[in-house]
Amino acid sequence: MGEIKVPVLHGVNLEIYKGEISVILGASGSGKTTLLNILGGIENPTEVKIWFDNKDLARLNDKQLPKYSKDNIGFIFKFYTLVPIFTSKENIEVFTEVARDFLHPIEALKLVDMDKQADNFPSQMPGVQQQRISIVRALAKKPALMLCDELTGALDFKTDQTVLKTLCNLNTELGTTIIIITHNAQLAELAHRIVHL
């Protein structure tokens, strides 16, 4: 901000393996979300190399970076960000329209036992169902890498467990690499690997 520089993620050397679930733990301000944004192509890093499929993301230009993100990344945010005037099916279709390869929305909804709610609007569903829709919406475009920012931050403990079980099942079904950024140490039980920032 202005003349003030705040160094973040100095000395980080991290490898994420295909098909694994990694949980990144750290206190607020430790750089978790910055790391997620760099991996997702939202922020450009300085003085760093970040490799994805033998491509250095730091060298991608302003046209290549959004294409990388569109073709390879799925995002799940703390808040569901569902479009309120779209049904569950339509919320998924918005994402799959731009994908190279994708699951049909009804097939995606079946993965989380939500196909009967295909024509429901977000306001007609409880929070756990909305979060399931946001998960399959991101996974329906078959991303190589799923990035989850404080995935369960807006949910209660019981709902947390349901959503996380759903995500683990989808990882097994589709083989998607998943990175969950959190300060909740309980999520560590789900991970193949835990990283502390």
Beta strands, then each sheet from edge to edge (+ up, - down):
strand 1: 21-25
strand 2: 51-52
strand 3: 55-56
strand 4: 73-76
strand 5: 145-149
strand 6: 177-182
strand 7: 193-196
sheet 1: 4+ 5+ 6+ 1+ 7+
sheet 2: 2+ 3-
end
